[in-house]
Every structure is written in C-alpha cells, then in structure tokens.
Amino acid sequence: MTDNQIYATYSASEILKDLNYTDNSKMFKIAPSGRKVALKKIISNLNLGKYAEMLQFSSDVINILATDDDITTKYMCCEYLLILGPVRPSLVNEALPYLADNLQNSRSDLEWKVMVFNTLVTIGTEDSIFEAFKYALSLLNAKSSSIKLRRAVIKALPRILPEDSSKQTITINKLHHIIESLDENPSIILASLRSLIRIYRQSENLHLKISRRACNNIIAVIPRLGEKDMAYMVDGLYLSYTVDSEEEVNEVLKRASAYLDHPDNAVVLSFLQLITYYSKYCENCDPSITSKVSSAITALMEKATEKRFHIMSNIVLPLSQRKTTFVKMDIKPFFINPSDLTGIKEVKLALLHQLTDESTMDKVLVALKNYAIDLDMPMAGRAIHSIGQLATNFLFALEPSVKILMELLQTEVEYVIQGVIVAMRDIIRKYPQKAVTIVPILIKYFANATESESICAVLWITAAYPEKVPNSLAILNEIAYSYKQQTLKVHYMLLESAVKFYVKNTTKETELLCLHVLKLTIDGSPNPDLRDRGFFYWNLLAAAHQGDESLISKGELNELIDPELPEVIVK
C-alpha cells in the first residue's frame, strides 16, 4: 500500500479490516503486515484530529504492544500513547506494566528502551514519571554500556526529578560524580553538566558550583567533543564553576592554554573563549599564558578567516580591555581594508585604539587620518572619534593627535570638520590648558557645524570659553532662534550653555538670551524632562538673585551647571 493510500481519512470499520487481516498460510493468525498498515492508518487519523474514533482501538494497540516483537510496530504503539496518553491517563495505566517490563528486561533492544523511556517522560502522568525516575536511578547505579540510553536518561532527569529533597540530593550527587569521573564518556559528562544546570535553575534554594576536580575534567574532555558540543560545554563551565582565588584562576588559565596549539581550530577557539571569560578574574597572570594566547589568536586569524569577526569581537576586544595585558599582537591584521564589511571595520577601529602603545602610535594615527578621508561618512566619523579617544586616554598621544586633527580641518570636507570639532571638544574637556591654542583655530570652522553632535560641541566651547570666542553671543543667539529646527540633544545643550554663559557674563544681553532660552524650554518643549530642567535652572537663578549670598554664590551655581568632567565620560 502506498503512502498516499495510508495517509488519508479512514473510518474505524475500514481500519478494523486491516487489523483483523489474517494470513491463511499461518493458521489464520493476524498478519504483521496488516497490523503495521492498521497502525499507520490510526496514527494518520490521529494527526488529522480524529481522536474519539481512534480511542476504540486502545485495547488492540496495548495488546500489540504486549505481544508483538517487531520494533517498528512497537514504535507506532508508543506514538499512539504519546498522542492520547495525556488526555486519557487510564490508557497509560493499562500500558504501563508492559512498558516498565520492557525497561527492566535485560534482553530488550537498547533502541527500544530509549523509545520506551522517552515515551514515559513525554506522557508526563504521575505514574509514568515515577516509573521513569525509578528506572533512571537504577541505570545510574548500574552504569549501562549503552551511551545513548544513559545520555537520554540523564537529559530527562530535570523533567522527572521528584520534589522529595532526599531523592534530589541523591540524583545531584550522582551527576556530580559523573562529571568528576576521569574514565567517563565526554557526551555523558556534557549531558550531566547540562542537567545539573537545569536542576539548579528550577530551584531557588540551590546554587550550583562544581568542584575543581570536575572543572579540570571538563577542560580535559572538551577537545574530544564535536564543535557544537564544545560550545555547550564551555558555556556550561561558565555557569557552573566560580573561581574563589587568584590561584584557581591561574590554574584554569594554565590548563586551558595547554590546548591552544591543538590542530583543530574549533578546539583552539573554544579554549580562547574559556580564557577570555576567566581572564576578567585575573590581575596577575603568568606571562607565559599571555604569550600563548597572543600566538594562538594570530595563528587562528590566519587559518580560520571565516571566523575573524568572531575572534576579533568576542576574544581580542575583551582581552585587550583587561587590566592585565593579555594580548601583545602586531597591529597590522587590524588595519582596515576597503573591502571589509561595516561590522569588521567597527571592531578593527576599536582594536586599534585598545592595542595602541607608544611604539605603534604614529602608525595608528596615520592610518586613522587616512580612514577619516578615504572611508564612507559614518566610518570617517568613527575614525576621527578614535583619534580623539587616543588623545583623551593616553597622554603620550595628546600632541600628535591634536596635530592630526588640525590637519584634518584643512581638508574642508564638511563631515570631517564636524567630527574634528566634536573630538576637539572632548580633548579640551580633558585638558583645559589646550583651549588656548585650539579654540582660536576652531572658531573659524563653527559655521560648518550642522549636525546635532557638532552643534552641541560648538555650544559647549562657546559657553565654556566665551572670552576666546569673539562673537560668542551671536553664535548662541543664532542657535536659539533656530530652536524649533534643532534636535532634543541640542535643546538640552542650548539650555545649559545659555545659563552657563549668563553666569559667566552677567550683562543685559546675556540675561535676555538666558530668559529667551528658558522661556522656549518651559513653554515650547514637549519633553517633560527638559521642561523640568528648565524650571530647575529658573528656580536656581531666582534663588541666586535674592541677595542672600549665603544661599548660593555664582561660583557654586557655575559648579552645579558645569561640573568637572567625570573620568567615565572621557573613557
């Protein structure tokens, strides 16, 4: 019979004919072929939603399950139970003795045992779960030779674990013992670790921590797993092993670094991820480990070109941000190629900034200058921002970075000039003494500021150093009168700049400007936070002008409006 004939709608009477089909050559016994056809039709009709009509075959299916030796036929009986068992528990109770007997029978086929066990777990009735857990405990004690069966049982443990705390403790201890066992199969160790994590997640009172011996054993078996299982094992180790001391961290890193010269790229990548995670707990790392890590990353980037982005973003970048220097690499692989994708360009820019030192600073600055001119607009802006970051984060890069930025101003490319204005603003905030030389040159390019970030930079510089900007009042007035065309970010900066400008230069003109901006903010802004800030400044200024000098002075007011730049902003 073809599949098209089987997978169709049948009435119970039609299926009954196949179920009672006899073979005359075998003394009128029901033929196995008839049973298979009937069961296929029953399962097909169940999938089509004919549950009520197919329920009348329950006794026949259980009888076949108890007497038939054909594995395919038994599989279909289990499928019947899986579909109807949850809605008809009495059906499961009838089949349970036969299923339990098959599990305990040492002569049963191992594949069939896996199917029976999964059936009991999936049905999920109280009795089926009890039988499944009972068998699971006996199997863990017996240590069956079937890896597939043990793996299936261990994976199911979180679903069948009883609420009895004593049984939970026994099960958890057995799983810990499996993970610590040196002669255990790697896939069994992985299944045990994942089950432990799930068990502990289900309980609010339990906190998972595997032993150091278990951690060492997991590290030892990682190379023997497939690529996907390696990732699972590494993730499981992150979640289950917490280091308590510098000694433990160094031991984990040392054991992991021993596999960095493995010929399989997937193994090396897994251990690099492991080292990346645990390196954040290490303050004084062994130099031999950092040397191995750098060499492994360089070799892996040359061999596994398809994984370069993953290596750079998830391994090199986090390691370069550690307090301990974990990577000492040549910066050439991180120079941008025009053909690189946008994501790779962004990561490379971040790495150039992180890996720069005094010996490589000149090369990096020249490269960043070229990127600012040659790359597309977004990447050019990021390159200019990186130059500014180098200046603010490394004192040795300050003068060369300012020189490069001054050269970029002369390109007369609008988006480059705007990026330079923003970068210079950050430099002046970190090094106020540079304002004497930077601001007089920068004011010539204020008219090029059309983007919100560059306009904010112009506002900040003008309000912070009005004595160095000849037409400072006119600049603020011009931006204030284009208030409705500006973004919310500019509105915030304009409010702060107008108040700061007035506090530093208390004249009739600056007072009118300040009142105008406050009025625009309080009456014209739809943003509630901005309006609240406007009211705050209004009340602050009103309090300062009540004549009571002990209430608030102009110096205190200026400190409130323009405090010293926090270190975190610079970084």
Number of C-alpha atoms within 10 A of each C-alpha: 6 6 9 7 10 18 16 11 15 16 13 17 9 12 21 16 12 19 22 15 18 18 14 10 8 9 8 11 12 16 17 18 15 19 23 18 16 23 26 20 25 30 21 17 21 19 12 12 11 16 16 9 14 19 17 11 17 18 13 15 24 22 14 18 21 17 10 14 12 12 14 11 21 23 16 18 24 22 16 22 24 19 16 19 22 15 14 13 17 11 17 24 14 13 22 17 13 16 23 19 12 18 22 13 11 10 8 13 13 16 12 17 19 18 20 21 25 19 21 27 22 19 21 20 17 13 14 24 21 17 19 25 23 13 17 23 17 12 17 16 10 9 10 12 10 11 14 14 21 21 18 17 25 24 20 20 24 20 16 22 19 15 8 8 10 10 14 16 11 11 23 19 13 16 23 18 15 21 28 20 15 17 9 14 16 22 20 20 26 27 23 25 27 22 21 27 18 16 20 17 14 12 9 7 7 10 12 15 18 18 15 16 12 23 18 17 19 23 18 15 18 24 20 13 18 14 17 9 17 21 20 18 25 19 16 18 22 12 15 19 15 18 16 9 10 13 13 16 21 22 14 19 25 17 16 22 22 13 22 24 16 14 9 13 18 19 21 23 25 23 26 24 19 22 24 22 18 17 22 15 19 19 14 14 19 14 12 10 21 19 15 19 27 17 16 21 22 16 14 21 18 13 12 13 10 10 14 16 18 14 20 20 18 16 20 25 20 17 24 19 15 16 13 17 15 24 23 13 16 12 15 10 13 18 17 20 13 12 8 11 11 13 10 19 21 16 19 23 21 19 21 25 20 16 21 19 15 9 8 13 19 15 14 23 24 15 15 25 21 14 23 26 19 12 15 12 14 11 18 21 22 19 28 29 21 22 27 26 20 25 23 23 16 12 10 14 21 19 12 17 27 20 10 18 24 18 12 20 20 11 11 11 12 15 20 22 25 27 27 29 30 22 25 29 25 22 25 18 19 19 14 14 11 16 20 12 9 17 19 12 13 20 18 11 17 19 12 17 20 14 14 17 18 23 24 23 23 27 25 22 26 25 26 20 17 16 12 15 18 13 12 19 18 11 17 22 19 10 17 22 13 9 19 13 10 17 12 16 13 22 22 17 18 27 23 22 25 27 27 23 26 22 20 18 15 11 11 10 11 21 17 14 21 26 15 16 26 23 16 19 24 18 11 13 17 11 11 11 11 18 20 13 17 24 16 12 19 18 12 15 17 11 15 18 14 10 11 10 11 7 11 16 15 14 10 13 19 16 12 13 15 16 10 10 11 10 9 6 8 14 9
